[in-house]
Amino acid sequence: MTTSTHTGGGMDVKGVMGSINFDGEWITITKKEVGQQERNYRIRAADVTGTRLKPATRLFHGYVQFVLPGSAPATEEKGLMAGGRPPQSDPHSLSIRHGANDAAAILVEAIEQARTNR
């Protein structure tokens, strides 16, 4: 199963009910909730003030989250089903499966590098 691809200089990480694409300058988080239309959130890498990566385990999903100026990171929901992740409604984060941990780490590293080279 492929969780990360490089297309036209970009990176894609498949998450839970969505994906993250990074083209070197822009981060696009695409989310598709059951019964809802697909939503895209675009963030300029230079505007990101911090990144959070919580690797998934075999039992619980992890997440990738981006912090923007003037906003606090979304809090992790507690409970067996949430597994310590931000809510699905948070536009700046995406849940990931265990198989996407390596691809997500590479993506976060690329975004961090783009942030520091601005």
C-alpha positions, 0 to 999 in steps of 0.5 A, a space after each residue: 500500500 502506497 502512502 506517500 508519492 512524489 508527483 511533479 515535485 510534490 509530496 502526498 500522504 494519504 491519511 484517514 478520510 483525507 490526504 496532505 499534499 506539499 508542493 514545496 510552498 503550499 500545504 493542501 489538506 483534503 478532508 472527506 467526511 462521510 456524507 459531506 463534500 470534500 474540503 480543501 484547506 491551503 496553508 503556505 509553508 512560510 506561514 506555519 509556526 510549528 508542526 506536530 507529528 504523533 505517530 500512529 500505533 497498530 491500535 490507534 491513529 496518529 496525526 499531523 498538525 500545523 500551527 499557524 500564527 495567532 492560533 493554538 493547536 487543536 487539543 487532542 480528544 480523549 476516549 477510545 475512538 478518538 485515540 488522542 487526536 485532534 477532532 476531524 473538524 480541525 482544518 489544520 490536522 489530519 489523522 494518519 494510519 500506522 503505515 503512513 508514519 514514515 511518509 508523514 515524518 518525511 513530509 513534516 521534515 520537508 515542511 520544516 525545511 521550507 519554513 526555515 529557508 524562507 
